[in-house]
Amino acid sequence: MIILKRLLTVEAAGKQARRTEKLRSAAGFESEKPLENIDYGFNHSLDRDKIEELGRLDFLEAKEIDTYIARCKSIMRRSPL
């Protein structure tokens, strides 16, 4: 039974990894870039606290998608591209 559980866990992890890669590729992103790698010194207009807060995805658990969209718009308006 333990072997079956482990096998199913490995299969689920592989499936999730393939799905993530497929979505990343479809979105046109070159590679995965974690928030920890952002160079905040390069662009001083980035609000580190706000970006890290959004990165935790707490708004999804609280079902506050409107709040998320408003915060993203706020960040994008202040950041030169």
N, CA, C and O atoms as a GROMACS GRO file, in nm:
protein
  324
    1MET      N    1   0.082  -0.120   0.000
    1MET     CA    2   0.000   0.000   0.000
    1MET      C    3   0.086   0.127   0.000
    1MET      O    4   0.052   0.226  -0.064
    2ILE      N    5   0.197   0.122   0.072
    2ILE     CA    6   0.287   0.237   0.078
    2ILE      C    7   0.347   0.265  -0.060
    2ILE      O    8   0.363   0.380  -0.100
    3ILE      N    9   0.380   0.157  -0.132
    3ILE     CA   10   0.438   0.173  -0.266
    3ILE      C   11   0.337   0.238  -0.359
    3ILE      O   12   0.374   0.325  -0.438
    4LEU      N   13   0.211   0.198  -0.352
    4LEU     CA   14   0.107   0.256  -0.436
    4LEU      C   15   0.089   0.404  -0.405
    4LEU      O   16   0.074   0.486  -0.496
    5LYS      N   17   0.089   0.438  -0.278
    5LYS     CA   18   0.075   0.579  -0.238
    5LYS      C   19   0.191   0.662  -0.293
    5LYS      O   20   0.171   0.772  -0.344
    6ARG      N   21   0.311   0.608  -0.281
    6ARG     CA   22   0.428   0.681  -0.331
    6ARG      C   23   0.422   0.695  -0.483
    6ARG      O   24   0.454   0.801  -0.537
    7LEU      N   25   0.383   0.589  -0.551
    7LEU     CA   26   0.371   0.592  -0.696
    7LEU      C   27   0.269   0.698  -0.741
    7LEU      O   28   0.294   0.773  -0.836
    8LEU      N   29   0.156   0.703  -0.674
    8LEU     CA   30   0.054   0.802  -0.708
    8LEU      C   31   0.101   0.944  -0.679
    8LEU      O   32   0.069   1.037  -0.754
    9THR      N   33   0.177   0.962  -0.573
    9THR     CA   34   0.232   1.094  -0.539
    9THR      C   35   0.330   1.140  -0.646
    9THR      O   36   0.326   1.256  -0.688
   10VAL      N   37   0.418   1.049  -0.690
   10VAL     CA   38   0.515   1.083  -0.793
   10VAL      C   39   0.443   1.115  -0.924
   10VAL      O   40   0.479   1.211  -0.993
   11GLU      N   41   0.343   1.035  -0.959
   11GLU     CA   42   0.267   1.058  -1.082
   11GLU      C   43   0.197   1.194  -1.078
   11GLU      O   44   0.198   1.267  -1.177
   12ALA      N   45   0.136   1.228  -0.964
   12ALA     CA   46   0.067   1.356  -0.951
   12ALA      C   47   0.165   1.473  -0.964
   12ALA      O   48   0.134   1.574  -1.028
   13ALA      N   49   0.282   1.459  -0.904
   13ALA     CA   50   0.383   1.565  -0.912
   13ALA      C   51   0.430   1.582  -1.057
   13ALA      O   52   0.447   1.695  -1.104
   14GLY      N   53   0.450   1.472  -1.127
   14GLY     CA   54   0.491   1.479  -1.268
   14GLY      C   55   0.385   1.544  -1.354
   14GLY      O   56   0.415   1.624  -1.442
   15LYS      N   57   0.261   1.507  -1.328
   15LYS     CA   58   0.150   1.565  -1.404
   15LYS      C   59   0.142   1.716  -1.383
   15LYS      O   60   0.122   1.792  -1.478
   16GLN      N   61   0.159   1.760  -1.258
   16GLN     CA   62   0.156   1.903  -1.227
   16GLN      C   63   0.272   1.975  -1.294
   16GLN      O   64   0.255   2.086  -1.346
   17ALA      N   65   0.390   1.914  -1.294
   17ALA     CA   66   0.507   1.976  -1.358
   17ALA      C   67   0.485   1.991  -1.508
   17ALA      O   68   0.519   2.094  -1.566
   18ARG      N   69   0.429   1.888  -1.572
   18ARG     CA   70   0.403   1.895  -1.716
   18ARG      C   71   0.298   2.001  -1.748
   18ARG      O   72   0.310   2.074  -1.846
   19ARG      N   73   0.196   2.009  -1.663
   19ARG     CA   74   0.091   2.110  -1.683
   19ARG      C   75   0.149   2.251  -1.669
   19ARG      O   76   0.119   2.340  -1.749
   20THR      N   77   0.230   2.270  -1.567
   20THR     CA   78   0.293   2.401  -1.545
   20THR      C   79   0.380   2.440  -1.664
   20THR      O   80   0.374   2.554  -1.710
   21GLU      N   81   0.459   2.347  -1.714
   21GLU     CA   82   0.545   2.375  -1.828
   21GLU      C   83   0.463   2.407  -1.953
   21GLU      O   84   0.497   2.497  -2.029
   22LYS      N   85   0.356   2.333  -1.974
   22LYS     CA   86   0.269   2.358  -2.090
   22LYS      C   87   0.207   2.497  -2.082
   22LYS      O   88   0.203   2.569  -2.182
   23LEU      N   89   0.157   2.536  -1.965
   23LEU     CA   90   0.097   2.668  -1.948
   23LEU      C   91   0.201   2.778  -1.964
   23LEU      O   92   0.174   2.881  -2.026
   24ARG      N   93   0.321   2.757  -1.908
   24ARG     CA   94   0.428   2.856  -1.920
   24ARG      C   95   0.464   2.876  -2.066
   24ARG      O   96   0.481   2.989  -2.112
   25SER      N   97   0.477   2.768  -2.138
   25SER     CA   98   0.510   2.775  -2.280
   25SER      C   99   0.400   2.843  -2.360
   25SER      O  100   0.428   2.926  -2.446
   26ALA      N  101   0.276   2.809  -2.332
   26ALA     CA  102   0.162   2.869  -2.403
   26ALA      C  103   0.153   3.019  -2.377
   26ALA      O  104   0.110   3.096  -2.463
   27ALA      N  105   0.193   3.060  -2.256
   27ALA     CA  106   0.189   3.203  -2.222
   27ALA      C  107   0.303   3.280  -2.286
   27ALA      O  108   0.301   3.403  -2.290
   28GLY      N  109   0.403   3.209  -2.337
   28GLY     CA  110   0.515   3.275  -2.402
   28GLY      C  111   0.625   3.318  -2.307
   28GLY      O  112   0.713   3.396  -2.344
   29PHE      N  113   0.622   3.269  -2.184
   29PHE     CA  114   0.728   3.302  -2.088
   29PHE      C  115   0.852   3.220  -2.122
   29PHE      O  116   0.841   3.101  -2.152
   30GLU      N  117   0.968   3.282  -2.117
   30GLU     CA  118   1.091   3.212  -2.152
   30GLU      C  119   1.129   3.108  -2.049
   30GLU      O  120   1.166   2.996  -2.084
   31SER      N  121   1.120   3.142  -1.922
   31SER     CA  122   1.156   3.048  -1.816
   31SER      C  123   1.091   3.092  -1.685
   31SER      O  124   1.038   3.202  -1.674
   32GLU      N  125   1.097   3.003  -1.589
   32GLU     CA  126   1.040   3.034  -1.458
   32GLU      C  127   1.132   3.133  -1.386
   32GLU      O  128   1.254   3.113  -1.381
   33LYS      N  129   1.074   3.238  -1.332
   33LYS     CA  130   1.152   3.339  -1.262
   33LYS      C  131   1.086   3.369  -1.128
   33LYS      O  132   0.985   3.440  -1.124
   34PRO      N  133   1.140   3.315  -1.020
   34PRO     CA  134   1.079   3.337  -0.888
   34PRO      C  135   1.089   3.483  -0.843
   34PRO      O  136   1.180   3.556  -0.883
   35LEU      N  137   0.995   3.522  -0.760
   35LEU     CA  138   0.994   3.659  -0.708
   35LEU      C  139   1.121   3.690  -0.629
   35LEU      O  140   1.163   3.806  -0.621
   36GLU      N  141   1.182   3.588  -0.572
   36GLU     CA  142   1.304   3.609  -0.493
   36GLU      C  143   1.418   3.663  -0.579
   36GLU      O  144   1.514   3.719  -0.526
   37ASN      N  145   1.410   3.645  -0.712
   37ASN     CA  146   1.517   3.688  -0.801
   37ASN      C  147   1.498   3.829  -0.857
   37ASN      O  148   1.580   3.874  -0.938
   38ILE      N  149   1.395   3.899  -0.816
   38ILE     CA  150   1.372   4.035  -0.866
   38ILE      C  151   1.480   4.129  -0.812
   38ILE      O  152   1.510   4.128  -0.693
   39ASP      N  153   1.538   4.207  -0.900
   39ASP     CA  154   1.638   4.306  -0.861
   39ASP      C  155   1.567   4.438  -0.834
   39ASP      O  156   1.545   4.518  -0.925
   40TYR      N  157   1.532   4.460  -0.709
   40TYR     CA  158   1.459   4.582  -0.672
   40TYR      C  159   1.548   4.706  -0.679
   40TYR      O  160   1.498   4.818  -0.689
   41GLY      N  161   1.679   4.687  -0.675
   41GLY     CA  162   1.772   4.799  -0.686
   41GLY      C  163   1.776   4.856  -0.828
   41GLY      O  164   1.810   4.972  -0.847
   42PHE      N  165   1.743   4.773  -0.925
   42PHE     CA  166   1.745   4.816  -1.064
   42PHE      C  167   1.629   4.909  -1.095
   42PHE      O  168   1.644   5.005  -1.170
   43ASN      N  169   1.512   4.881  -1.038
   43ASN     CA  170   1.393   4.963  -1.062
   43ASN      C  171   1.336   5.005  -0.926
   43ASN      O  172   1.262   4.930  -0.863
   44HIS      N  173   1.372   5.125  -0.883
   44HIS     CA  174   1.333   5.172  -0.750
   44HIS      C  175   1.184   5.200  -0.736
   44HIS      O  176   1.135   5.216  -0.625
   45SER      N  177   1.112   5.205  -0.847
   45SER     CA  178   0.968   5.233  -0.837
   45SER      C  179   0.888   5.108  -0.801
   45SER      O  180   0.768   5.118  -0.773
   46LEU      N  181   0.951   4.990  -0.801
   46LEU     CA  182   0.879   4.868  -0.763
   46LEU      C  183   0.854   4.868  -0.612
   46LEU      O  184   0.945   4.896  -0.533
   47ASP      N  185   0.734   4.836  -0.574
   47ASP     CA  186   0.697   4.828  -0.433
   47ASP      C  187   0.715   4.682  -0.388
   47ASP      O  188   0.629   4.598  -0.411
   48ARG      N  189   0.828   4.655  -0.324
   48ARG     CA  190   0.864   4.519  -0.286
   48ARG      C  191   0.757   4.454  -0.198
   48ARG      O  192   0.719   4.339  -0.221
   49ASP      N  193   0.708   4.526  -0.098
   49ASP     CA  194   0.607   4.470  -0.008
   49ASP      C  195   0.480   4.431  -0.083
   49ASP      O  196   0.422   4.325  -0.057
   50LYS      N  197   0.439   4.515  -0.175
   50LYS     CA  198   0.317   4.488  -0.251
   50LYS      C  199   0.335   4.366  -0.342
   50LYS      O  200   0.246   4.281  -0.352
   51ILE      N  201   0.449   4.359  -0.408
   51ILE     CA  202   0.476   4.246  -0.497
   51ILE      C  203   0.484   4.116  -0.418
   51ILE      O  204   0.431   4.014  -0.463
   52GLU      N  205   0.549   4.118  -0.303
   52GLU     CA  206   0.558   3.997  -0.221
   52GLU      C  207   0.421   3.957  -0.167
   52GLU      O  208   0.390   3.839  -0.157
   53GLU      N  209   0.340   4.055  -0.131
   53GLU     CA  210   0.204   4.027  -0.084
   53GLU      C  211   0.123   3.959  -0.195
   53GLU      O  212   0.054   3.860  -0.170
   54LEU      N  213   0.132   4.012  -0.316
   54LEU     CA  214   0.061   3.952  -0.429
   54LEU      C  215   0.114   3.812  -0.459
   54LEU      O  216   0.039   3.722  -0.497
   55GLY      N  217   0.244   3.794  -0.441
   55GLY     CA  218   0.306   3.665  -0.468
   55GLY      C  219   0.261   3.555  -0.373
   55GLY      O  220   0.268   3.437  -0.409
   56ARG      N  221   0.216   3.590  -0.255
   56ARG     CA  222   0.165   3.490  -0.160
   56ARG      C  223   0.028   3.437  -0.200
   56ARG      O  224  -0.016   3.334  -0.150
   57LEU      N  225  -0.040   3.508  -0.290
   57LEU     CA  226  -0.172   3.469  -0.342
   57LEU      C  227  -0.280   3.458  -0.234
   57LEU      O  228  -0.377   3.383  -0.249
   58ASP      N  229  -0.264   3.533  -0.126
   58ASP     CA  230  -0.365   3.532  -0.019
   58ASP      C  231  -0.501   3.575  -0.069
   58ASP      O  232  -0.604   3.530  -0.017
   59PHE      N  233  -0.505   3.661  -0.169
   59PHE     CA  234  -0.631   3.711  -0.221
   59PHE      C  235  -0.716   3.600  -0.282
   59PHE      O  236  -0.838   3.609  -0.284
   60LEU      N  237  -0.651   3.494  -0.330
   60LEU     CA  238  -0.728   3.382  -0.386
   60LEU      C  239  -0.803   3.307  -0.277
   60LEU      O  240  -0.919   3.271  -0.294
   61GLU      N  241  -0.735   3.284  -0.166
   61GLU     CA  242  -0.799   3.216  -0.054
   61GLU      C  243  -0.915   3.299   0.002
   61GLU      O  244  -1.018   3.245   0.040
   62ALA      N  245  -0.896   3.429   0.005
   62ALA     CA  246  -0.998   3.518   0.059
   62ALA      C  247  -1.104   3.553  -0.046
   62ALA      O  248  -1.200   3.625  -0.018
   63LYS      N  249  -1.084   3.502  -0.168
   63LYS     CA  250  -1.177   3.528  -0.280
   63LYS      C  251  -1.192   3.678  -0.306
   63LYS      O  252  -1.302   3.730  -0.324
   64GLU      N  253  -1.078   3.746  -0.310
   64GLU     CA  254  -1.075   3.890  -0.332
   64GLU      C  255  -1.008   3.920  -0.466
   64GLU      O  256  -0.912   3.998  -0.470
   65ILE      N  257  -1.054   3.862  -0.573
   65ILE     CA  258  -0.991   3.880  -0.703
   65ILE      C  259  -0.996   4.025  -0.749
   65ILE      O  260  -0.904   4.072  -0.816
   66ASP      N  261  -1.103   4.098  -0.714
   66ASP     CA  262  -1.112   4.240  -0.752
   66ASP      C  263  -1.000   4.320  -0.687
   66ASP      O  264  -0.944   4.410  -0.750
   67THR      N  265  -0.967   4.288  -0.562
   67THR     CA  266  -0.858   4.355  -0.492
   67THR      C  267  -0.726   4.326  -0.563
   67THR      O  268  -0.644   4.417  -0.580
   68TYR      N  269  -0.705   4.204  -0.605
   68TYR     CA  270  -0.584   4.166  -0.676
   68TYR      C  271  -0.568   4.245  -0.805
   68TYR      O  272  -0.461   4.298  -0.833
   69ILE      N  273  -0.674   4.252  -0.883
   69ILE     CA  274  -0.669   4.322  -1.011
   69ILE      C  275  -0.638   4.470  -0.989
   69ILE      O  276  -0.557   4.528  -1.061
   70ALA      N  277  -0.701   4.531  -0.890
   70ALA     CA  278  -0.675   4.672  -0.860
   70ALA      C  279  -0.530   4.694  -0.819
   70ALA      O  280  -0.469   4.793  -0.861
   71ARG      N  281  -0.474   4.604  -0.738
   71ARG     CA  282  -0.335   4.619  -0.696
   71ARG      C  283  -0.239   4.602  -0.812
   71ARG      O  284  -0.140   4.674  -0.823
   72CYS      N  285  -0.267   4.507  -0.900
   72CYS     CA  286  -0.182   4.487  -1.018
   72CYS      C  287  -0.184   4.612  -1.106
   72CYS      O  288  -0.079   4.655  -1.155
   73LYS      N  289  -0.302   4.670  -1.126
   73LYS     CA  290  -0.312   4.791  -1.207
   73LYS      C  291  -0.233   4.905  -1.144
   73LYS      O  292  -0.167   4.982  -1.214
   74SER      N  293  -0.240   4.915  -1.012
   74SER     CA  294  -0.168   5.019  -0.940
   74SER      C  295  -0.017   5.004  -0.960
   74SER      O  296   0.052   5.103  -0.983
   75ILE      N  297   0.032   4.882  -0.951
   75ILE     CA  298   0.175   4.857  -0.970
   75ILE      C  299   0.216   4.889  -1.113
   75ILE      O  300   0.319   4.953  -1.135
   76MET      N  301   0.137   4.846  -1.210
   76MET     CA  302   0.171   4.866  -1.350
   76MET      C  303   0.171   5.015  -1.388
   76MET      O  304   0.251   5.057  -1.471
   77ARG      N  305   0.082   5.094  -1.329
   77ARG     CA  306   0.077   5.237  -1.360
   77ARG      C  307   0.203   5.308  -1.314
   77ARG      O  308   0.247   5.404  -1.377
   78ARG      N  309   0.262   5.262  -1.203
   78ARG     CA  310   0.378   5.332  -1.148
   78ARG      C  311   0.510   5.280  -1.201
   78ARG      O  312   0.613   5.345  -1.182
   79SER      N  313   0.511   5.165  -1.266
   79SER     CA  314   0.637   5.106  -1.313
   79SER      C  315   0.658   5.134  -1.460
   79SER      O  316   0.576   5.097  -1.544
   80PRO      N  317   0.769   5.201  -1.491
   80PRO     CA  318   0.799   5.222  -1.634
   80PRO      C  319   0.838   5.092  -1.698
   80PRO      O  320   0.912   5.012  -1.639
   81LEU      N  321   0.789   5.068  -1.820
   81LEU     CA  322   0.823   4.942  -1.889
   81LEU      C  323   0.927   4.964  -1.993
   81LEU      O  324   0.967   4.869  -2.060
   0.00000   0.00000   0.00000
